[in-house]
Amino acid sequence: MADKILVCKDCGKEFAFTEGEQDFYKEKGFTNEPKCCPDCRKARKAARFEKKSY
């Protein structure tokens, strides 16, 4: 299994879906590839966390 180059649906930037990440996804039973790059995923997670803080 080789690294895959995917395109982020949020920013349009290309990012690598590495062999290790693919193995992790398979191990966890995830069937879909990531749609967002790591930077956009971090930004979304931070935004969710900010919404929850009081």
C-alpha positions as CSV (number, residue, x, y, z in Angstrom):
1,M,0.0,0.0,0.0
2,A,1.5,3.4,-1.0
3,D,0.8,6.9,0.2
4,K,-2.1,8.5,-1.5
5,I,-2.4,12.2,-2.5
6,L,-5.8,13.6,-1.6
7,V,-7.3,17.1,-2.1
8,C,-8.8,18.9,0.9
9,K,-12.5,19.7,0.4
10,D,-12.2,22.9,2.5
11,C,-9.0,24.6,1.3
12,G,-8.3,22.7,-1.9
13,K,-4.7,21.9,-0.9
14,E,-3.2,18.5,-1.6
15,F,-2.1,16.4,1.3
16,A,-0.7,12.9,1.8
17,F,-2.7,10.0,3.2
18,T,0.3,8.0,4.4
19,E,0.5,4.2,4.6
20,G,0.5,4.5,8.4
21,E,-2.7,6.6,8.4
22,Q,-4.3,4.1,6.0
23,D,-3.4,1.2,8.3
24,F,-4.8,3.2,11.3
25,Y,-8.1,3.8,9.4
26,K,-8.3,0.2,8.5
27,E,-7.6,-1.0,12.0
28,K,-10.3,1.3,13.4
29,G,-12.8,0.1,10.8
30,F,-13.1,3.4,9.0
31,T,-14.1,2.9,5.4
32,N,-13.9,6.5,4.0
33,E,-10.7,8.4,3.4
34,P,-10.2,11.8,5.1
35,K,-11.8,14.7,3.2
36,C,-9.9,17.5,4.9
37,C,-6.2,18.1,5.3
38,P,-4.6,18.0,8.8
39,D,-4.6,21.8,9.1
40,C,-8.3,22.1,8.3
41,R,-9.1,19.2,10.7
42,K,-7.2,21.0,13.5
43,A,-9.0,24.2,12.8
44,R,-12.4,22.5,12.9
45,K,-11.5,20.8,16.1
46,A,-10.3,24.1,17.7
47,A,-13.5,25.8,16.6
48,R,-15.7,23.1,18.1
49,F,-13.7,23.4,21.4
50,E,-14.1,27.2,21.5
51,K,-17.9,26.8,21.1
52,K,-18.1,24.5,24.1
53,S,-16.0,26.6,26.4
54,Y,-17.9,28.8,28.8
